[in-house]
Amino acid sequence: MSDDLLKKVISHAKEYGFVFPSSEIYDGLSATYDYGQNGSELKNNIKNYWWTAMVKMHENIVGIDASIFMHPATWKASGHVDAFNDPLIDNKDSKKRYRADVLIEDHIEKIRGKINKEVAKGFKRFGDDFDEVEFRKTNPNVLRNVVKIEEIEQKFKDSLGKDDLPAVKALIEELEIACPISGSKNWTEVRQFNLMFSTEMGSVAEGANTIYLRPETAQGIFVNFLNVQKTGRMKIPFGIAQIGKAFRNEIIARQFIFRMREFEQMEMQFFVKPGTQKEWFEYWKKTRIEWHNSLGLGEENYRFHDHLKMAHYADAATDIEFNFPMGFKELEGIHSRTDFDLKAHEEHSGKKLQYFDPQENKSYVPFVVETSIGLDRMFLAILSNSLKEEKLENGTERTVLALPAALAPIKVAIMPLTKKDGLPEKAKAIFDDLKLDFNCTYDEKDSPGKRYRRQDAIGTPFCVMVDHQTLEDNTVTIRDRDTMKSDRVAISELSAIIGEKVSFKSLMK
Ligand code: GAP
């Protein structure tokens, strides 16, 4: 996996209508992207698959769609006004701004690079007899660098934990970290920068109020907890799910759609009886990884990363990391958020947010286990994992997007072999019939080979070819994207053949 693959994914995404830089005619806007004709279909299919698995498949989970703007007190209660910060530092010579933690992490990465070089040397020297585990345990250079990393991490954690920003700057100076642009070590003080975007509601004359664009969708769920519980007569344990936009003024937004300033989250808050949260945390870890595995992107491409240092509201937290082109990175978070949010909203609103438990015959503030996945990151995981360049037996190459068939933007392309002899009319009649069930496209331009390649590149699982035999016996050939094999089948069978392969059921099996 490499930068090269990420570059290929970005250019493929643009060339085939998946993702464009936002407002490109004005040279784009940093860290914002637009989903094109194929990208928006793929994105909708991912949303639907998540919604189906979370809401439709769980009798005790319902969905909502809360507004992006919320009362400003929401963000005071949630802790975002006071604590949703990144530590920033500027280089006085290049005038470039950096996240202090990223500078330090990059420095640590360089030390890790030295360790890997040492290990590679060992491999070279000892060949097949090389025992990497033993080497890492005993080689003095490796051990020295491991200790160095541990010391830096400890110092950094301690200073941030105490909100001691001068100590963070001192660490950057001690490590002699230089600005990658100017090469100088002429740094400003470190200061905290709040990641929420703010705007004003109402006219200035009326006395406008500062409000925020939500940095997570979760709070829209918490403030509606009682509305949904009462009107839906929900019994604990139950969940509320939501898909929607979130906004963060990320300082270092990079790596394509991995880290954006406007992105989409798919979140679910699961309300449980206090004391049972550990068990539900484990349940959701298992359930969510099963969902990921059902997509067939390769179980080896996922791993859990448990948080050692918890956010102030959590008593357990883990990330599901995915093997992106840039390496393993966070794709989804599963957090046991205790009763922190509901209690904070009770305090700030003065309203009770409690559940009357008929079995216990008492009211309490439920605990919450949250699953939170970035839709754009899921999109990138699927796109980068599916993009393949294959060498074919006849010596040619093809680019294929081997998307899970159920998520493909277009499920079937219908093509007449030639543009005459009544073949287009017959093909269009099939198209009109199938389009009620599937997202279809009609294509009569260029040679069949070129048309197949176009569909391979956007991940269309099936191509249906109408030829002269079709006019005689109402059969067509259906070509499978992955095997590239064509079978002759009756037109009347098409819907069932395609339906079986592209339904969510086929993934959930
Ligand atoms: N409600 C919990 C929450 O928001 P988070 O770990 O901050 O937790 C959840 O975000 C998920 O949202 C992440 O795992 C990631 O997939 C996605 N995400 C967060 N920031 C993002 C960004 N700037 N761009 C794209 N996706 C992002």
Residues whose N, C-alpha, C, O or C-beta is under 5 A from the ligand:
A	BS01	GAP	P215 E216 A218 E250 I257 F258 R259 M260 F263 E330 L331 E332 G333 S372 I373 G374 R377
